Amino acid sequence: MPIADVLKVLKQLKDEGTVRDYLVFGSVAAMVHTRPFFTKDVDIGIAVESDAEFMTIFRRLASFGEVAGHSVVIQGTPTEIFPVDISPIIQDALLHAHRKLVEGMMVKVAPPEHLLLEALRVFRSQDKGRVFLLDDVTDREKLRSLFRRLDSEGVLGRRYQGLTGKAP
């Protein structure tokens, strides 16, 4: 999967001013912090102020490939973009993103602690497995801080403890 092709398109969109800010999320971001594994797409969180702005970005991204459901396929790589405000965890991840080298390009990548919390929020079977991968590379104090700030109802903490047997 040519992830670099997707990242080049996003850089171009940022350079031209179509995209203000973005970060790599999901499986690709998890691989940056852990180890390579199979993923079928690239997830990109985009900072937007309105649905109209998001649709403008989506249409511009679509000019580089073809739309397939909620994704744009760029050079054979399904690319799912979403507004970062779909989750307070993702919004916070953009503010605390790490700059990492991904396929030869420096990009903002969600920190492992945010990826772990978002996996707990979404809680699909593949997300449960990702919790274990990310748990090995998280900064425990940062993770505890995120649980305090972003898990006011304790749902994520209970899911974490149920999966890992560890207190959040």
Secondary structure as UniProt FT lines:
FT   HELIX           3..15
FT   TURN            16..17
FT   STRAND          22..25
FT   HELIX           26..33
FT   STRAND          42..46
FT   HELIX           51..62
FT   TURN            63..64
FT   STRAND          66..68
FT   TURN            69..70
FT   STRAND          71..74
FT   TURN            75..76
FT   STRAND          77..83
FT   HELIX           84..86
FT   HELIX           88..95
FT   STRAND          98..102
FT   TURN            103..104
FT   STRAND          105..109
FT   HELIX           112..122
FT   HELIX           125..135
FT   TURN            136..137
FT   HELIX           140..150
FT   TURN            152..153
FT   HELIX           155..164
//
